[in-house]
Amino acid sequence: MGYLFLWIFLMIVGLALLVKGADWFVDGAAGIAGKCRISPLVIGLTVVAFGTSAPELAVSVAAAAGHSTDIGVGNIVGSNIANILLILGISSLVHILPVQKNSFRVDFPVLLIASALLIGLGAWGKAISWWDGLILLAVFAAYMAYLIVHALKERKAGVLPPPEEKSPPRGKVGLWFARMEEKTWFLIVLTVVGLGMVAGGGELLVEGAKYVASYLGVPDRIIGLTVVAIGTSLPELVTSAVAAKKGETDIAVGNIIGSNIFNILLIGGVSSLVTPLTFDLATNLIDALVAFAAVLLLILLSVLGKRKLGRAAGVVMLASFVLYYVYLFVTL
């Protein structure tokens, strides 16, 4: 019982690290984008997405190494569901989220292809084997190459919008912080420290939640789809919500799309190289189909909202998330 209260305390510490770390992480990433004249969407799809996906990578690889493949697959699929339905749902309630044309042309199709690959490869051999992992990693490499080339073209063409005017800082600390944010080295430090706080805070929350769940006797698949999936998605949740509140909406949307692509192609690919990921047709297939349906719902809501995700879309996504979790616990 003593360990239970200790882990609850550590979870609270982790939450505090997450919130402040995400604040610094977003400021640093947005500042770097401005300094390097790189689109915030590209920063969200790459740097921020990779950073906030670090907990999923660590948990899934560790689960694969320990042969807990139900947690590994459940974490990937569950995180993707939570990222779209929960995180974008909450973020769109905080601030209207515009969806860029390039996301419709490239990012959404890549996410759909990645989701379909996970379903097809998993159902074909009832597992994601090492050669399936190589296919996922090859698609990931091609996508990253495209983003880099696209960012270089944008920079050369000078098509980026002018930076938004920020409200004047308050107090001596605020003035010092504002002056330091003009220095590139400080922005890099801010991004790295913020990422460390996000990853560390997420790890404390996940480990604490896993201990509490196992203490209560919850099955591995449900732990993977709920406790671990939401826990490892907390960096995306806090980062996207903070980005939306700060008006960095491209980072908020790019973070989620990029994280979902990273989860399937990079994390799924790397984890399957460690050990084959069992893909149960009675359980994992249904969850993967829900994740695929969540992408379709996101695209539909973006189209209906004329390339914007507003409060109505947020309500629909959150309601869908609740319905999915009701299904999970009803079918226990």
C-alpha positions as CSV (number, residue, x, y, z in Angstrom):
1,M,0.0,0.0,0.0
2,G,2.9,2.3,0.7
3,Y,4.2,1.9,-2.8
4,L,0.8,2.8,-4.1
5,F,0.8,6.2,-2.5
6,L,4.4,6.7,-3.6
7,W,3.5,6.1,-7.2
8,I,0.5,8.4,-6.9
9,F,2.8,11.2,-5.6
10,L,5.3,10.6,-8.5
11,M,2.4,10.8,-11.0
12,I,1.6,14.2,-9.7
13,V,5.2,15.3,-10.0
14,G,5.2,13.9,-13.6
15,L,2.1,15.9,-14.4
16,A,3.8,19.1,-13.3
17,L,6.9,18.3,-15.4
18,L,4.7,17.6,-18.4
19,V,2.8,20.9,-18.2
20,K,5.8,23.2,-17.7
21,G,8.0,21.1,-20.1
22,A,5.4,21.3,-22.9
23,D,5.2,25.1,-22.4
24,W,9.0,25.5,-22.9
25,F,9.1,22.9,-25.7
26,V,6.5,24.7,-27.8
27,D,8.1,28.1,-27.3
28,G,11.5,26.6,-28.2
29,A,10.2,24.7,-31.3
30,A,8.2,27.7,-32.6
31,G,11.2,30.0,-32.1
32,I,13.5,27.6,-34.0
33,A,11.0,27.4,-36.8
34,G,11.0,31.2,-37.0
35,K,14.8,31.5,-36.9
36,C,15.4,28.9,-39.5
37,R,12.5,30.0,-41.6
38,I,10.9,26.6,-41.5
39,S,7.1,26.1,-41.5
40,P,5.7,25.4,-38.0
41,L,3.7,22.6,-39.6
42,V,7.0,20.9,-40.6
43,I,8.4,21.4,-37.1
44,G,5.3,19.9,-35.7
45,L,5.4,16.9,-38.0
46,T,9.1,16.2,-37.3
47,V,10.8,17.7,-34.2
48,V,7.8,18.0,-32.0
49,A,6.2,14.8,-33.2
50,F,9.4,12.8,-32.6
51,G,9.9,14.4,-29.2
52,T,6.4,13.7,-27.9
53,S,6.5,10.2,-29.4
54,A,9.6,9.3,-27.3
55,P,7.5,7.8,-24.5
56,E,5.7,5.5,-27.0
57,L,9.0,4.4,-28.5
58,A,10.5,3.6,-25.1
59,V,7.4,1.8,-23.8
60,S,6.8,-0.2,-27.0
61,V,10.5,-1.3,-27.5
62,A,10.7,-2.2,-23.8
63,A,7.4,-4.2,-24.1
64,A,8.7,-6.0,-27.2
65,A,12.0,-6.8,-25.5
66,G,10.0,-8.3,-22.6
67,H,7.7,-10.1,-25.0
68,S,4.7,-8.2,-23.7
69,T,3.5,-7.7,-27.3
70,D,-0.1,-7.0,-26.2
71,I,1.1,-3.9,-24.5
72,G,3.4,-3.0,-27.5
73,V,0.6,-3.2,-30.1
74,G,-2.0,-1.8,-27.8
75,N,0.2,1.1,-27.0
76,I,0.7,2.0,-30.7
77,V,-3.0,1.6,-31.7
78,G,-4.4,3.0,-28.5
79,S,-2.1,6.1,-28.6
80,N,-3.2,6.8,-32.2
81,I,-6.8,6.6,-31.2
82,A,-6.2,8.9,-28.2
83,N,-4.1,11.3,-30.2
84,I,-6.9,12.0,-32.7
85,L,-10.1,11.6,-30.7
86,L,-9.0,12.8,-27.3
87,I,-6.1,15.2,-27.9
88,L,-7.3,16.9,-31.1
89,G,-10.8,16.9,-29.5
90,I,-9.6,18.8,-26.5
91,S,-7.2,21.1,-28.5
92,S,-10.0,22.1,-30.9
93,L,-12.1,23.1,-27.9
94,V,-9.2,25.3,-26.7
95,H,-8.7,27.0,-30.1
96,I,-10.0,26.6,-33.7
97,L,-7.4,24.5,-35.5
98,P,-6.8,25.1,-39.2
99,V,-5.8,22.2,-41.3
100,Q,-3.2,23.0,-44.1
101,K,-3.8,22.0,-47.7
102,N,-0.5,20.1,-47.6
103,S,-1.9,17.9,-44.9
104,F,-4.7,16.8,-47.3
105,R,-2.3,16.2,-50.1
106,V,0.5,14.3,-48.2
107,D,0.2,13.9,-44.4
108,F,-3.4,12.4,-44.3
109,P,-2.7,10.0,-47.2
110,V,0.6,8.8,-45.5
111,L,-1.3,8.3,-42.2
112,L,-4.0,6.3,-44.0
113,I,-1.4,4.2,-45.8
114,A,0.5,3.6,-42.5
115,S,-2.8,2.6,-40.8
116,A,-3.7,0.3,-43.6
117,L,-0.3,-1.3,-43.6
118,L,-0.5,-2.0,-39.9
119,I,-3.9,-3.7,-40.5
120,G,-2.9,-5.6,-43.6
121,L,0.5,-6.8,-42.5
122,G,-0.8,-7.7,-39.0
123,A,-3.8,-9.6,-40.3
124,W,-1.8,-11.4,-43.1
125,G,0.6,-13.2,-40.8
126,K,-1.2,-12.6,-37.4
127,A,1.9,-10.7,-36.4
128,I,4.1,-7.8,-37.3
129,S,7.4,-9.6,-38.2
130,W,10.8,-8.2,-38.8
131,W,10.3,-7.9,-42.5
132,D,7.0,-6.2,-41.9
133,G,9.0,-3.8,-39.8
134,L,11.4,-3.1,-42.6
135,I,8.5,-2.2,-44.9
136,L,7.2,0.2,-42.2
137,L,10.6,1.8,-41.7
138,A,11.1,2.2,-45.5
139,V,7.8,4.1,-45.8
140,F,8.9,6.2,-42.8
141,A,12.2,7.1,-44.4
142,A,10.5,8.1,-47.6
143,Y,8.1,10.3,-45.8
144,M,10.9,12.0,-43.8
145,A,12.9,12.6,-47.0
146,Y,9.8,14.3,-48.5
147,L,9.4,16.6,-45.5
148,I,13.1,17.6,-45.6
149,V,12.9,18.4,-49.3
150,H,9.6,20.2,-48.9
151,A,11.0,22.3,-46.0
152,L,14.1,23.3,-48.1
153,K,11.9,24.3,-51.0
154,E,9.7,26.4,-48.7
155,R,12.7,28.1,-47.2
156,K,14.2,28.8,-50.7
157,A,10.9,30.2,-52.0
158,G,10.4,32.3,-48.9
159,V,6.7,31.5,-48.7
160,L,6.4,31.5,-44.9
161,P,4.0,34.0,-43.3
162,P,5.5,36.8,-41.1
163,P,5.8,36.0,-37.4
164,E,2.7,36.8,-35.2
165,E,3.0,39.7,-32.8
166,K,3.2,38.6,-29.2
167,S,1.8,40.5,-26.2
168,P,4.5,42.4,-24.3
169,P,6.1,40.4,-21.5
170,R,5.4,41.3,-17.9
171,G,7.9,41.6,-15.0
172,K,11.6,41.4,-14.9
173,V,11.6,37.6,-15.5
174,G,9.3,38.0,-18.5
175,L,11.5,40.6,-20.0
176,W,14.6,38.5,-19.5
177,F,12.9,35.5,-21.0
178,A,11.8,37.5,-24.0
179,R,15.3,38.8,-24.6
180,M,16.8,35.3,-24.3
181,E,14.2,33.9,-26.8
182,E,15.9,36.0,-29.5
183,K,19.0,33.9,-29.1
184,T,19.1,30.7,-31.2
185,W,21.2,28.8,-28.7
186,F,18.7,29.6,-25.9
187,L,15.8,28.3,-28.1
188,I,17.7,25.0,-28.6
189,V,18.4,24.7,-24.9
190,L,14.7,25.5,-24.1
191,T,13.5,22.9,-26.6
192,V,15.9,20.2,-25.3
193,V,15.1,20.9,-21.6
194,G,11.4,21.1,-22.3
195,L,11.5,17.8,-24.2
196,G,13.4,16.2,-21.3
197,M,10.8,17.4,-18.8
198,V,8.0,16.2,-21.1
199,A,9.6,12.7,-21.5
200,G,10.5,12.4,-17.9
201,G,7.1,13.6,-16.7
202,G,5.4,11.2,-19.1
203,E,7.5,8.3,-17.9
204,L,6.6,8.9,-14.3
205,L,2.9,9.1,-15.2
206,V,3.0,5.9,-17.3
207,E,5.0,3.9,-14.8
208,G,2.7,5.0,-11.9
209,A,-0.4,4.3,-13.9
210,K,0.9,0.9,-14.9
211,Y,1.6,0.0,-11.3
212,V,-1.8,1.1,-10.1
213,A,-3.5,-0.8,-13.0
214,S,-1.6,-4.0,-12.3
215,Y,-2.3,-3.6,-8.6
216,L,-6.0,-3.6,-9.5
217,G,-5.5,-6.7,-11.8
218,V,-6.3,-5.1,-15.2
219,P,-5.4,-7.3,-18.3
220,D,-2.3,-6.4,-20.5
221,R,-4.4,-5.5,-23.6
222,I,-6.6,-3.1,-21.6
223,I,-3.5,-1.6,-19.9
224,G,-1.9,-1.1,-23.3
225,L,-5.0,0.5,-24.9
226,T,-5.9,2.7,-22.0
227,V,-3.4,3.3,-19.2
228,V,-0.2,3.1,-21.3
229,A,-1.8,4.6,-24.5
230,I,-3.2,7.6,-22.7
231,G,-0.2,7.9,-20.5
232,T,2.3,7.9,-23.4
233,S,0.0,10.3,-25.2
234,L,0.1,12.8,-22.4
235,P,3.1,14.6,-24.0
236,E,1.1,15.1,-27.2
237,L,-2.0,16.1,-25.2
238,V,-0.2,18.8,-23.1
239,T,2.0,20.0,-26.0
240,S,-0.9,20.3,-28.5
241,A,-3.2,21.9,-25.9
242,V,-0.4,24.4,-25.0
243,A,0.4,25.0,-28.6
244,A,-3.3,25.6,-29.4
245,K,-3.6,28.1,-26.5
246,K,-0.5,29.9,-27.7
247,G,-2.0,30.2,-31.2
248,E,0.7,27.8,-32.6
249,T,-2.1,25.8,-34.3
250,D,0.1,24.3,-37.0
251,I,2.4,22.8,-34.3
252,A,-0.7,21.4,-32.5
253,V,-2.1,19.7,-35.6
254,G,1.3,18.7,-37.1
255,N,2.2,17.2,-33.7
256,I,-0.7,14.8,-33.7
257,I,-0.5,13.8,-37.4
258,G,3.3,13.4,-37.2
259,S,3.1,11.4,-33.9
260,N,0.6,9.0,-35.3
261,I,2.8,8.4,-38.4
262,F,5.8,8.0,-36.1
263,N,3.9,5.5,-33.9
264,I,3.0,3.1,-36.7
265,L,6.0,3.4,-39.0
266,L,8.9,4.1,-36.7
267,I,7.8,2.7,-33.4
268,G,6.0,-0.3,-34.9
269,G,8.9,-0.9,-37.2
270,V,11.6,-0.7,-34.6
271,S,9.6,-2.8,-32.1
272,S,9.1,-5.6,-34.6
273,L,12.8,-5.8,-35.2
274,V,13.2,-6.6,-31.5
275,T,10.6,-9.3,-31.5
276,P,7.5,-10.1,-33.7
277,L,4.5,-8.3,-32.5
278,T,1.5,-10.6,-32.1
279,F,-1.6,-9.3,-33.9
280,D,-4.7,-11.1,-32.6
281,L,-7.5,-11.0,-35.1
282,A,-10.2,-11.0,-32.4
283,T,-8.8,-8.0,-30.5
284,N,-6.0,-6.1,-32.2
285,L,-7.7,-6.1,-35.6
286,I,-10.8,-4.3,-34.1
287,D,-8.6,-1.8,-32.3
288,A,-6.6,-1.1,-35.5
289,L,-9.8,-0.6,-37.4
290,V,-11.0,1.9,-34.8
291,A,-7.7,3.8,-35.3
292,F,-8.2,3.8,-39.1
293,A,-11.8,5.0,-38.6
294,A,-10.5,7.8,-36.4
295,V,-8.3,9.0,-39.2
296,L,-11.2,9.0,-41.6
297,L,-13.3,10.9,-39.1
298,L,-10.6,13.5,-38.7
299,I,-10.5,14.0,-42.5
300,L,-14.3,14.2,-42.7
301,L,-14.5,16.7,-39.9
302,S,-11.7,18.8,-41.6
303,V,-13.6,18.8,-44.9
304,L,-17.0,19.6,-43.3
305,G,-15.3,22.4,-41.3
306,K,-13.7,23.8,-44.5
307,R,-10.2,22.9,-43.4
308,K,-10.8,23.9,-39.8
309,L,-11.5,21.9,-36.6
310,G,-13.8,23.8,-34.3
311,R,-15.7,23.1,-31.1
312,A,-18.3,21.0,-32.9
313,A,-15.6,18.8,-34.3
314,G,-14.0,18.6,-30.8
315,V,-17.3,17.4,-29.3
316,V,-17.7,14.7,-32.0
317,M,-14.2,13.4,-31.5
318,L,-14.5,13.4,-27.7
319,A,-17.9,11.6,-27.9
320,S,-16.4,9.0,-30.2
321,F,-13.5,8.5,-27.7
322,V,-15.9,7.9,-24.8
323,L,-17.9,5.5,-26.9
324,Y,-14.8,3.5,-27.7
325,Y,-13.7,3.3,-24.1
326,V,-17.2,2.2,-23.1
327,Y,-16.9,-0.6,-25.7
328,L,-13.5,-1.6,-24.3
329,F,-14.8,-2.0,-20.7
330,V,-18.1,-3.6,-21.7
331,T,-16.2,-6.3,-23.6
332,L,-13.7,-7.1,-20.8
